């Protein structure tokens, strides 16, 4: 049986949540504070029930979208934009603090910060330290292990269904996929690891650098595809 840390991402459009397939499991429930306005009272009750049973609440930015206009590229990021100047430490601290207050007022204590699209910089990490998040999610494209960054426990995660998920200790999926057969099989045949049971290791610096470069290339390739399809460019 596989042993994995698992995160369920609830997106801005998700509502009328059915999480029954995850009953009895302990995992991270991560959502954008802007999603709260879209959730029904029943959704909020459902999430709270899972949190009471051992799940952990994760925060995905604040508004869930870039502050800059994106005419031809994907806007789903918030702390860092690869096409525009990144937000200052003060700006990131403000958006993260505001979002955290919304989630904690509605759902409960936030322990995990999950930057939108896993895009972040040193100012994001500094803001997490000031706001005392315990865990931080990153994308795992290089078989990284959980590690510590100045007191913050970083969990590199891979998307279920992608090749990197097999070697990654932490995995994730979005709510829109949670009822797909491959995800149901994973839930049935896996043991979910509690975050306080994770073994922290040291990743070589060059591995972290390679992972960061791969992550940015993946994002830029998405934007390139959008541009080429829109303008019919080879």
Residue pairs with C-beta under 8 A, 6 or more apart in sequence:
1 189
1 190
1 191
2 186
2 189
2 190
2 191
3 169
3 190
3 191
3 192
3 193
4 168
4 169
4 170
4 171
4 190
4 191
4 192
4 193
5 27
5 28
5 146
5 155
5 157
5 169
5 170
5 171
5 192
5 193
5 194
5 195
5 198
6 25
6 27
6 28
6 170
6 171
6 172
6 190
6 192
7 27
7 28
7 29
7 30
7 58
7 114
7 137
7 157
7 170
7 171
7 172
7 173
8 19
8 22
8 27
8 28
8 29
8 30
8 172
8 173
8 174
8 175
8 178
9 30
9 31
9 60
9 114
9 172
9 173
9 174
9 175
10 17
10 29
10 30
10 31
10 32
10 35
10 174
10 175
11 31
11 32
11 35
11 174
11 175
11 176
12 32
12 34
12 35
12 38
12 64
13 38
14 35
14 38
14 175
14 176
15 38
15 39
15 40
15 43
16 40
16 42
16 43
17 39
17 42
17 43
17 46
17 47
17 175
18 179
19 46
19 50
19 178
21 178
21 179
21 184
21 187
22 50
22 178
22 187
25 55
25 187
25 192
26 53
26 54
26 55
26 56
26 192
26 194
27 55
27 56
27 192
28 55
28 56
28 57
28 58
28 112
28 114
28 135
28 137
28 195
29 47
29 50
29 51
29 55
29 56
29 57
29 58
30 57
30 58
30 59
30 60
30 112
30 114
30 137
31 47
31 58
31 59
31 60
31 103
32 59
32 60
32 61
32 62
32 63
32 64
32 99
32 116
33 59
33 60
33 61
33 62
33 63
33 98
33 99
33 100
33 102
33 103
34 62
34 63
34 64
34 99
35 64
36 44
36 102
36 103
36 106
36 107
39 47
44 106
44 107
47 57
47 107
48 107
48 108
51 57
51 107
51 108
54 194
56 111
56 112
56 135
56 195
57 103
57 107
57 108
57 109
57 110
57 111
57 112
58 110
58 111
58 112
58 113
58 114
58 135
58 137
59 96
59 99
59 100
59 103
59 110
59 112
59 113
59 114
59 133
60 114
60 115
60 116
61 78
61 79
61 95
61 96
61 99
61 114
61 115
61 116
62 78
62 95
62 96
62 98
62 99
62 102
63 78
63 95
63 99
64 76
64 78
64 116
65 75
65 76
65 77
65 78
65 116
66 75
66 76
66 77
66 78
66 81
66 84
67 78
67 81
67 87
68 75
68 81
68 83
68 84
70 83
72 223
72 226
72 227
72 230
73 83
73 223
73 226
73 227
74 219
74 222
74 223
74 226
76 116
76 117
77 115
77 116
77 117
77 119
77 219
78 95
78 115
78 116
79 86
79 87
79 92
79 95
79 96
79 115
79 116
79 119
79 120
79 121
79 123
79 124
80 86
80 87
80 115
80 119
80 120
80 121
80 124
81 119
82 119
82 216
82 219
82 220
82 223
83 223
86 121
86 123
87 95
87 123
88 123
89 123
89 126
89 127
92 123
92 124
92 127
93 126
93 127
93 130
93 131
96 113
96 124
96 127
96 128
96 131
97 131
100 110
100 131
103 110
104 110
110 133
111 133
111 134
111 135
112 133
112 134
112 135
112 136
112 137
113 124
113 128
113 131
113 133
113 135
113 136
113 137
114 136
114 137
115 124
115 137
117 219
118 137
118 138
118 139
118 215
119 215
119 216
119 219
120 138
125 136
125 149
125 150
125 152
128 136
128 152
129 150
129 151
129 152
133 152
134 152
134 153
134 195
135 152
135 153
135 154
135 155
135 195
136 149
136 152
136 153
136 154
136 155
137 154
137 155
137 157
137 170
137 172
138 144
138 154
138 155
138 156
138 157
138 211
138 215
139 156
139 157
139 158
139 211
139 215
139 218
140 156
140 157
140 158
140 164
140 168
140 170
140 211
141 158
141 164
141 211
141 214
141 215
141 218
142 156
142 207
142 208
142 210
142 211
142 214
143 164
143 167
143 168
144 156
144 168
144 203
144 207
144 208
144 211
145 156
145 169
145 199
145 200
145 201
145 203
146 153
146 154
146 155
146 156
146 169
146 170
146 198
146 199
146 200
146 201
147 153
147 154
147 156
147 200
147 201
147 202
147 203
148 154
148 200
153 195
153 198
153 200
155 169
155 170
155 195
155 198
156 168
156 169
156 170
156 211
157 168
157 170
157 171
157 172
158 164
158 165
158 167
158 168
158 170
158 171
158 172
159 165
159 171
159 172
159 173
160 171
160 172
160 173
160 177
160 182
160 183
160 186
161 173
161 177
161 182
161 183
165 171
169 193
169 198
171 186
173 183
177 183
227 233
228 234
